[in-house]
Amino acid sequence: MTTLADPVPGGRPGDVKRAGALTEDLSGRGVRGIVLAYVDTAGVCRVKTVPTAKLASAAAWGVGMSPVFDTFLANDSIVTTDTLGSPDGDLRLYPDLDRLVALAGQPGWAWAPVDRITQEGAPHPGCSRTALRRIVTEAAELHGISFKAGIEIEWAVGRGPAADGAFVPAVSGPAYGATRQVELSDYTADLLAACEEQGIEVEQLHPEYAAGQFEISTAALDPVAAADVSVLVRQTIRAVAGRHGLVVSFAPSVFAEGVGNGGHLHLSAWRAGVNLHSSGEGRYGMTSEAESFVAGVVAHLHALTALTAPSPASYLRLKPSQWAGVFTAWGRETREAAVRIITGTTGLTDRAANLELKPVDLAANPYLAFTGLIAAGLDGLTSSAPLPEEITGDPAMLTPDEAAAAGVRRLPTSLSQAVKAFRADERLRAALGPALADAVVAVRFGEVDSVADLDDEQLAAAYRWTY
């Protein structure tokens, strides 16, 4: 469950009393502090913490935080827009008590995502969690649609970093190999235990393709909760790793070459308990609305990439024939298409059918990524957009004429290209609102400028330990 009401000065109805009860419970369990977390425009999780005894005060009046972080770059440099980036002003961070949880990987601490409001009590226009909550509410009110969502998390486990910042894989053995699972079985068992203790339902945990790489998938939730869980799981992965003397990187490209860390988005649209991706007469059981939703996503892919692949290092990962999904195409179980349609096994299609957006990595702010994905899909649904023909195989193998006939285009090959597409996309900008959309543009171009003189190896190193 996710709190859908905006915070208000004095607290949401019932929150202060509830915070008092939570304080008593947490204190009795040895929790001494609360981590108040949000994700900035650059995709970095920023936090403030309060003693557990101050939880009721935080629920009533929030905790101060400068709005300048909306225009921080990943290296902590600051850019500006017409309305953001100034040293002036203050915001209030309000914890969502529905999502508060004691941290199993950090004994003595609890964690909660926050919504941000101004000192005058209005929603902060730069709050990405508020933006996602808004579009989820819009889908329910205008279309009677709700969503189930999830984010895959891939990360590299290392034994460093070395003094020079290099990455030293903590495991050997081949991709998906049993050797990797054995070598880090204590760490991964503790990670599963921590997730279970925190109420996170894990679907899968396994060694992945790249050096030292693992992947975890969690159960589908509403989009805001799914984004919250993505942030919480990454905090848990890092904390448990530290207790084992390990380090982790969620960077899009730990190395300049090879497969990077993805953060694929999964989404299904529902109405009155029925999955629109499995209950229709369209392709692979999709309803006409689901087909149009997918068509909207495909149509906005170029602009979406500015939200889902927001780092210059993202484009080291987004290469053809590496299952990164770098072409404007969709297909059933086609891992080279940007939009993969998943139907699920016979007997589970009514629950499992969903779409997967592949050109996504974990430098992305998950709230912004889901906001853009849903906005794109709703645009297609509203206009009854026709879904083009699917592709099979690797789009990179198509001739130019074949690709043009199929409407298959290469997605942006640089962050600059993606931001230019986003800046021209009125629907995605409107979904974020002018202040947040302008922050996205400023921060992305700031990232580009900050690494303009680096080669690929230096670029990977620059972001290796940021995410």
N, C-alpha and C positions, 0 to 999 in steps of 0.2 A: 504494500500500500504506500502511496505517495501523497503527501499533503498537497492539495491543488490550490488552496487559498493563498493569496499573497500575504506576506507578513504585514503587520500594522504596529505602530508605536503602542506600547502597552501589552502587546502579545496577541496572537490569534486566540479566539475563544477557547478557553480551557487549557491553553499551553502552559501558563505560569504554574497552575496547580499541578499539572502533569509533570512539569520539570522538577517540581519539589519532590514528588514521589520517585522520579527517576534518580534524582540526586541521592536520596536515601538508599535506594537499591544499589546504585553504582558504588557509593562509598562503602557499603557493606561488603562489596566484592573486591575492595582494594583499588578501585579506580580513582586516581588522583587528579587527572586532567582530561579535558575534552579538546580534541582536534576539530577545528571548524575549517572545512575545506571547500574550495571552489577552483575551477579551472579557468585560466585567463585566455585571452585571444590567441596567444602563441601556443596554447596547449599545455602549458606548465601548471601543475597543481600548486596553488598558493594556500597557505594556512595561517591562521592565528590559533592560539590555544588559551583556554581559561581553566582555572581550578574547577574541579567538579562542583564545589560549593557555589560557584557563580553561574551554574547552568540556568537557574530560574531568572536571574538578571539578564542573561543573554536572550532567553526566550521572550522576555518582556521588552527590552530596550535595545537588543542587538549589541554587537561589538564593533568598535570603530575600525575602518580600513580605508585607505586612500583609493580614490577612483583611478589614480595614475596607472595602476597595474593593468588596466585594460589596454594600454598601449606599450607595455613592456615587451621587449623581444626576448627570445630564449636565452640570450646572453646577458640579460638584465639591463641592456641599453633601453632608452625611452624614445619613442617617436610621438608625434602629436597629430591631432585632427582639429577641426574647428571647435569641437566640444570636449575632447578628451586629451589627456596627457599633461595637463597643467598640475602644478604642485598645490593648487587651491582645492578646497572642499574636503568632504568626508562622506563616507557611506556607513551603513549599519549592516552587519552580517547577522542573519537570523537562522539558527539551526532548524532543520526539519526534524522534529522529534520522532516522526514515524520512521525515519531512516537511521536514527542514532543506534550505535552498536558498540559494545565493549570489544576492544581489539585483542584477539587471541595472540597475534604475533608481537604485540607490544604491551606486555602486562603493565597495568597501572594507567592505561589510557583508553579512552573511548573516542569515537569518531562520528561526525555528522556532516552531511553536505549542507550548504547554506544558500539562501536566497539573499539578494542584496537590494536594499531600498535606500532612498535618500534620507537625509536628516529630517526632511519635511514629511516623510512617510509614503512617498510615491515610489513605485517600482523603478529601480535603476535601469535606464535604457541600455546599458552595457552588460546586463546580467544575462548570460547565455542560458542558464537554467530556467529563468523566467521566460525567455523566448521560446524554449522548447515546450514548457507547460502551456504557453499561450496557443501554439499551433496544435497541440494535442486537444485542447479544449475546443478550438475552432473546428477541427475535424469532427468532433462529437456533436457540436451544436448545429453545424451546417450540413453534415452528411450522415450523421448517426453512426459514425465509424470510430472504433477504437483500434489500438494496435498492440501487438506483442512483438518484443524486440530483444535483441541480444548482440553482444560484441565479442568476437573472438579476440583473445589476447595471446600474442606471440612475444616471447622474450628470449634473450641470450643470457646464459648463466656463465659467469667467469670466475677465475681465481685471482683476479687483479683488483683494481687496475694496476698495471705496472707503473713504475715511477714516471715513465714517459706518456702515460695515459693509454697505452696499448691494451687491447682486449686479449686475454688468455682464456680459451675455452676451458670450462670445468669438466668436460666429458670428452671422450673419444668415441669412435665407432660410427657406423653409418646412419643415415637419416632413418628415423623411426626404429632405430635398432634397439634390441633388448639390452645391449651393452650400456647405452646411455641411461636407460631406466634403472638398471642395477646400480650403476655408479652413483646416482643421485637419489636412490630410493629413500634414504632417511629424510633428505630435504623435501622431496615431493610428498612423502607420507605426512610429514609435519604440516605441509601446505594444505593438504586435503583436510587434516584435522582442524586447522585454523579456520578454513572456510566453513566447515560444518558447524563449528562453535559459534561462528558469526552469522549463521543462518543463511549462508550462500549455498544454493543447490548447484553442485558441479555436475555437468553432463559428461565431460571428458577431460583427461589430462594425459598428455603423451609427448615423447620426444618428437621434434620436428626436423625440418630439412637442413637448415643452416648450422654452422658450427656452434655448438653449445645451446642450441635452440629447443625450446619447449612451447607447448600451446595448451591453454586451458579454455574451456567453453562452459558457460553457465546457463541456467534455465531461463527461458523467455519471461520477460516482465513488461510492464508498461514502459514506454520509452524513457521517461524521466528516471524511473527506478533502474532501468538497464544501464543508463549512463552513470548513475550513482554507483552501481555495483562495479562497473568497469574501473572507476577511480579507486574504490575500496579494494578491489582484488589486486590492483597494481601496488597499492600501499602494503597489502598483506604479503604479496610475493617478495617485495623488497625487504620487508621486515624479517620474514622467516629466513630469507637468504642470509641476511646479516648475522643472524643467530647461529648460522652454520659456517660462518667465515667466507661466504660467497658474495659476489656482487652481481647485479643484473643490469641489463640495458634493454629498454623498450624502443630505442632509436630506430627510425625507418631503415637505416643502413649502418650496421655496425662496422662493416667494411665497404670499401668503394665498389668492389666486385661481388657478384653472387647474389643469392636470395636474401632479402631483408626481412624485417619484422612487420607483419601485417596486423590489421585490426578490423577485419571484415565486419560489416554491419549486416544483421539479419532483421527482416521486418515482414510482418504479415498484417493485413487489414481485416477487421472483424466487424460484423453487424449482428446484434442480438444473439451473440454466442456462436455465429456461423462464420467460418473462415472463408473469405471471399476468394482465396487462392486455390480452393479445392471443391467448391460447391456449385460450379457453373458448367456451362456447355462450351466454353472457349478452350483454347489450347491448354492441354495438360490439366484440365479441370478448372481453369480460372473463369470467374465471372467476367462479364464485359467491363465492369468497373475495375476489377483487378488488372485486366489487360490494359486499360487506359492508364491506370496508376503506373504500371511498369513502363508504358510508353512515355509518360511524363518524366520518369527518372532517366530514361535513355536520352530524351531530348535535352535535358539540362546537364548532362554528364560533364561537359567541358567546364562549366561554371562551378559545378559541385566539387570538382577537384581542388579548388582553392580552399574549400572547407575540410575535405577529407584527406588531402595530401598537402599539408600547409607548410612544410619545411623544404628548404632547398635540398636537403638530404633525401626527401621523399622521392625525388626524381632520379636518384641513383637506384632506387628499388623498382620504379615503374618502367620496366623494360619488357619488350615482347618476348613471348615464349618462356616466361618465368612464372606463369600462373598469377600474375599481378593484375590482369584485366585491364589492358591499356587501350582497348578499342571500343567505340560506340556500338555495342552489339549486345544481344541477349541470347541465351540458349539454355536448354534444359541440361543441367549438370555439366555445363561447358565452362571449365575453369579458366579458359583464356578470354572469355567474354567479361565485360565490365559488370554486367548484370547476369547472375546465374539464377535460374529458376530451379528451386528444389521442391520436388513433389513428395519426397518421403517414401518409405516402404509401403507396399500394399497393406492395408489395415491401419495405417497411421496417417494417411494423407490428410484426413480432416483436421488433424492437430499439427502435423509437421510441415505442411506446404508453406513456403515463404520465398521471398526474394533475398538474395545475397548481393550486396554491393562490395566489389572486390578492390577497387583502387582506393583503399583506405589504410592508413597506418596510425600508430598510437602517438604520433605528434599531434594528431587532431584533437581538438576539444570535442568530447563526445556529445555534448549538448548541441553545439553548433552543427556537427555532422548529422545528427538525427533531425534537427530542425530543417536543414537544407534538403535532406532526403525526403522527408514528409512533404515539404512545400513543393518539391518537384513532382512527386507523385500526385498530390492533390490538384496541381495544375493540369496534369493530364486527365485526371478523373473528371474535373469540372468541365473541360472542353471535349470530353468523350474522344480523346485522341486515339487514333488507330495504332495498334501495335504492329510494327514492321515484322517482316519475316525473320525467323530466328536464324542463327548461324550454327554450324557444327564444325568441329575441328579447331585449328589454330588460325585466327584471322590474319596472322602475319604471313600465311602461305598464299593468301589471295593475290591475284594480279591486281594492278591498279584499276583496270576496267571492272573486274569482278567486285572489288571493294566498293567502287563508286556505284555500281548497280545495286548492291546490297545496302547502301547507305552506311557503310562501315568506315569510320574515320579514326585516325590516331588521336588519342587524348593528348592534352598538353605535355610537352617534353621538358618544360621548365616551369618553375613557380611563377615567373613573370607572365607567361602565356596564360596560365590558369587564372591569375588575378585579373587580367584584362578581360577574360571571358566572364568572370564573376561581376566585374564592374558594369558590364553591359547587360547583365541578366536582371531585369526589373523584378521578376517574381521572387527570386532568391533574396535580393536586397530588401524587398518589402517584408519578407518573412522575418528578417533579422531586425528591421527598423533602421532608420538612417544613422543613428549614432553607432550602433554595433556594426553595421555594414561598412561604414567609413573606417572604423577601427580595424576590421579585417583587412581592408585594402592597405591602410597605412602600415600595419604590422607586417603584412606579407612583403610589401616592397622594402620595408626596413630590413627584413631578414635577407632579402636578395642583395641589398647594398652591403650588408655586414660581411658577406662572404664572397664578394665579387672577385677578389684576387686569389681565391684558393683553388687548387686543383682538386680532383675527386678524392684523393686520399686525405688531403687536409680537410675537405668538406665533411667527410665521414667522421674524422676525428673531432671536428668542432662540435658535433651534436651527439657524439657517442655516449656521453654520460649526462646529457641534459634530460633525457626522457627515460 
